Structures are given as C-alpha cells and as structure tokens.
Amino acid sequence: MLDPDQDPRPDAKLQNLSDEEHEVLWRFRHPEKGGKKLKLDAILVEIPLRYGFTVALSTLSDFYRWLAFRRRIAEAKRRANQAKAELANDPSITPEELDRVAQIVFTSEATENLDIKGYVALAKLRLAKEKHSLERQKLELATKTKLEAGLDALLGEIQGNDAAMKIWKQLKEVLAQ
C-alpha cells in the first residue's frame, strides 16, 4: 500500500486524479445519505466515460483501499491538529507536550481498525525515542557532574589568584546554566 503523503507513480491514473475527482469516486462507493452505492463493476463502466481511460478491477479495488487509507490518515491529522489547537490555549502546556498529545491522537486515530502490528511498531519507535532521550539526559548529567568535580579540584589550585578566581566563577556560572 502506498504512503498517502507520497506522490503516486506517474502511471497510477486513478491516484493522479484531483482531490475533487477522488471525492467523486469515493461517493460512488460511499454515497451521501439516501444515495445508491455503486458496485465496482458499475464504476468500471463509469471511469472511461468520465476520464477517458480504463482500469482493471484489481486496480480499482487497490485504489479504493489506498483512498480509504489516505482519508483515514487525513482525518487523523485533522483530529491531532484540533486537539493540539484546543490545548494550545493552556499556557502551562509546553510545545513538546502539545506535540506529544497530537502524536498520541494521530496514532490512535490512524491505527483504528488497522492491523495491530502497525500500532505495535509505532509504540516501539516511541519507546525507543523515550529511552534514547533518557540516556541522553543521563549522559548530560554525568558530564555536568564531572565538570563540577573538575572545577572543584581546580578551585584548590587557584586559591589566591584573583584573575584565575574570576574565570573560575564565570565557568561555574556557565555550568550552572
């Protein structure tokens, strides 16, 4: 299945139609209330009349799977952005937290009724990212601790040297930040 954000192949005639035409084709299979749902065979007859080319039944079937996936991803993005916009009014929420909530909403919406393997893969990626972030924080803390120990050792060596003490104080302030 193609990524809905990826440009379709040049020979993918149905996928290269406009968004408006995608909506027309979608309505053939998913009509407004009271409308008649067309079977794939009927749509195969309609396509050459509307667009001037023919497609195989398997191509049409694949197209509808792609279009359903594309619509689900677009809806998931819309809901994630909506959640993010609603939470953005709260000044206590950081931009990182907003992004995290949006990602959770997107993942939840995008994986609804999908194979659990995709959701598990996304969860593993998120866990790996969090683990990497924790490891980075540990490394930064260890580095800072070693720098502080080095500065403390240096202090004993430079006692009485006013110029060196001034530089030492500046280094200590930088490290505190």
N, C-alpha and C positions, 0 to 999 in steps of 0.2 A: 504494500500500500504506500502511496506517495505521501510525503510530508505535505500538509495543506499549505504551508508557507513557501514551499519550494516551487519554482516555476515548472510547469508541466513540460514534457517533451514537446518539441515542435509538431510532431505528428499526432499528438493527443488532441484530436479535433474537438471533442466534447469539452474537455478540460480547458481548452483555449478559448472557448466562448466567453462572452462578457458575463459579469456577475448578474446582470439583468436576465440574460438567457438561462443562466444556471437556475435562477429563481423560477422561470417559466417551466423548465424541465422538472424542478423539484415539485412544483404544484401539480404536474401531471400525475405524480405518484402520491402526493400528499396534498389533496385539494383543500380549499377553504371549506368551512362547514357547509354541508349540503351539496358539495361538488362530487363529481364522479371520479374515482381513482382509475387511471388507465393501467392496463396490463402492459408488460414490457413489449409484447408483440405489437400492440397498438402504437406504442411510442416509436418502435422501429419503422413503422409506416409514416409517422408524423415527421421524423427527423429529416428525410430527404426533401419533403415538401417545404419545411421551414428553412433548412440550412444548406440544401443542395449537395449533401453527401450522405453516404450510408455507413452504418456501423454494424458490427456483429452483435448478436445477443449477448455473448460473453463480455464484449467491450462495454455495452450498455449497463450490464449488471455491475461490472467493476466500477464504472463511472458513478453509479448511484451509491455504492459503498464509499467511494472517495468523497463524494459530495456530502453524504451524511457525516462522515468523519470531519470534514472541513467545517461544516456547520456547527458540529459539537465543539470543536476547538475554538471557533469564533465566539460562540456563546460562553464558553468557559473563560475566555479572555475578557469578554464584556462584564461578566459577573465578578471576576477578580478585580477589574478596574473599578467597578461600582463599590465593592467592599473597601477597597483602598481609599477611594474618594470619601466615603462616609466616615472612615476612621481618621482621615487626614485633619478633620476638624478638631480632634483632641490633641492639644499641644503636648501632652505627656507621652505620646507615642512617637518613637523615633522613626526616621525614614527606613532604617533597617527592619524595624518591627512591622512597618507598613508593607514592605516588600515581602517579608516572611508570611504575613497573613494573606497577601494577594497570591503568593505561590501556593499556599495551602488550599485556598479556594479554587484556584485554577486546577490544581492536581485533582482535587475532589470532583470537580465538575467534569474535567476531561476524561477521567477514568470511570465515570459512572457507566455501569453496564458493559464495561470492557473486560478483557481478559485480565485476571489478577496479576499475571506475570509482568505486565507493563507497570502496574502500580507498585509492585514489589521492587522493580528496577529503579523507579523514581525514588522510592523510600531509601533504598541502599545508597543512591547517589547523595541524597540529602544527609544521611547519617555519615557518609564518608566526608562530606564537606564540613559537618559539625566537628567530627573527630580531628580533621586537619586544622580547623580553627583553634580547637583546644590545645593541640600540640604546639601550634604557633605561639599561643599565649604562654604556655609553659616555658618555651624557649626564650621568649622575650623576658619573662620574669627571672629565669635563671641568669640570663645575660646581665640584666639590671642588678641582680644580687652580686654577681661577680664584679661588676663595675664599682658598686658601692664598697665592696670589700677592698678593692684596689685603691679607691680614693681614701678609705680609712687608713690603709697602710701608708699611703703617700703622706698623709697628714703628719704622721710621726716623724717623717724625714724632713719636712719643710718648716717645722715649728721655728719661729723667729725670723723667717724670711718673708717680709711683708709683701713683696711682689708675687712670690710664689703662692702665698696665702690668698691673695686677691684672685689669682687664676683658679686656685682650688675651689674657692667659694662659687665662682662662676660655673665651673664644671659641676659642682654639687647641685646648683640651681637647674642647670640643663638636665641633669639626670633625674631630678625630682619631677620634671615635666614629662 
